Amino acid sequence: MTEKTWKDYKQNKSLKPSPLKDIKVLEVCTMLLGPMGPALLAQLGAEVIRCEIPPLGDSTRSLNPFGWFYKDQSPLLLHINQNKYWLGLDLHKPEGQKVFCELAAKCDIVENNFRPGVMEEWNIGYQQIKEINPRVIFLSKNGYGQWGQYAKENRPSNDGASQALTGYSWMSRWPGQVPLKMRAYIGDNYGGMSAEVAVLAALHHRDRTGQGQFIEFSQTENIFRTMSWIWPYIQLSGKQAEPSGNRDVSICPADTFRCVDDTFIALAAPAPDEFAGLCAAMGRPELAQDPRFKEHTTRLKEENAVEILKVIAAWTRTKHAEEIEALAEKHGFAASHLFTARDLLENEHFRARDFRTEIDDALLGRYRNYEFPVKMSATPPQTKWSVRPVGFDNEYIMKSLLRMSDDEIGRLYECGALGKWADAQGRRPPPDWDGKTGLNVVKG
């Protein structure tokens, strides 16, 4: 049955409808937390207009690993901006604010990730937009929310600051070592996804009632939510939760172990049959009946956990990761060698499922990137195109949504409300662009 449902999913997904078709999103966001969410909506089929202040646009255009650009584009930008239309609109100017309001009147969702008060200073805050579009779903996301002490202090924030404030970095380390920031921007990426859950719920509420609403999102509070048992444990037990490296203190055994060739294996076997299987695989079946280890709650006690993890570590040090994976499959416990980024890039499982999908972009050519992380049998998400220079779709947006004439658009350029890219890396088109490819044109 499963094979029938997902047969030829990769080949046929472009032929199926998108779940958010006809939903329009107006995004004025920066960095990673802001643009990430609208990119997910765009992959689900929403029409997303990304508004940037020309000519430099979002500062993420300058953020790139080790100073490396791909065809003058930042890899960070590629990851969080699929399927968007690109508008260069100066919101410091009254004419730009007017255009934004006209677009907001036609959109279902407006998103920003500025500090409290910025949108109001530009005359495009929730109350102003609500007056012209009562059904609007207005999402503001930032480090600490729209109200409360830190919001009043107007604190700036980013992913690293939120990881620090929540204790996430403090817990993400081995005992006695310095705090460790998660390198992969968990607050931005996970936060972007979580905020859109509220957006989709608000769309459902609006379908039933006709009412829009204001959604405010705190990146820091969202990371708190990932901390699992830690805060309830501190509050209810009165004890301090301490860092434990890769060891899981709620599951035993569950840790990462070094193998004979200095690769690593992640291993877990908490259930009775799993633990018995691990003991058999190690050639130590008697450990499954040892009073210190037989029951999981007893095994979790510090002295017992340390002892069994020491036994496992000595065993894995004599094996290759592939040997342990084979034994895990045979005996029924979980084990996986630790993948490098290169391993993932070349992994056939993810390629076959089209998660590491090939994007054939009109400006950037063919390259591989992550696909939407969920499969949908009837309305599959998909990536259709990649990033564009600042203001790349100005004319298309003005004509298709606002029905503006060439003269009206020209006047917006003259006053500086509309603008396009600066001649700088991250902002301009790829060097081999022909001046036409990829442009959207209004027909008729």
C-alpha angles and dihedrals in degrees: 000000000000092000091052093050095051100032110137091354093150094048097044105038093093089059094058130081123261119243095228098042112152093018110126124207128191111200127190100173140138141204116002110307093057103047096037096076098048089049089060090050089049091053087052089057104266118142102242123191112197111205118203131172108248145267099015100026123185117005088229085079086074096045113094136146112269091343092295122147128188109220088335091307127116114242088220089060092050092057099057108030111064122153097003133142113229122226126183104206126158106219092188088074123076090227090055091049090051092053090048091053091049090053093044089055088062098042132087096209135032118191134187137160103202128129116271114289100020096103090047091052087056091049092242101101124131097271092049093048093043090059091061097033114026091178094058121126104215118194122192116182129177142134101290109010132253098291140028132070098305092046090052089050087053091227116189115227145180138175094284094048092051092049089051097047095048095051091246092124091044091055095042097081145065118273111277095017130108119273115274124220114214102247097208097070096248092175092055100041100037090039092053090054095045094051091054091056087065090046092054090047089051090051089053091049090050091050089057100039109017090236126131122200148193116257119193121192130194115204090201094052089048091056088049085062091060092057091087114190097358103093097040088048093053093046098044101036099035088225128122118248108228131204114262106179112226093339116110108221093195095053127046126228098020118127145109117266136194118243131212093269094046093258118124138239127202109215136180132174112160103143118083095249092043093051092046089050091052092049090051091049090053091050089245104106091155090070090071089066097040108121089229093058110021097091119050095224090053091045090056093062108112099244092046094045092050091050098049092044088053090053092049093046091054090051097047089050087068096049140067116239091244090056091052092047090053091049091048091054091048097046101034109248131117121262133152132169115239111262123220120216088258091053090055093048091056098037111126095203094064092039092053090050089050093237090125088048129182113239118204102200124185093225105027101035123216121345138141125252140154117288122214105296096233129066120217118191099206102027108025121193115233145176113240104168142357139229125323135200121271110289094004094144099037097121094042093051095045093049102037099043105024099028092227123171124232089256093054091048090048092055090053089054091047094055092044097246091118121043145157140220129311117237093256138109112279092021107059129065121270114285092250096051112130096210094251112051114104096014115136114225128196109233123222 
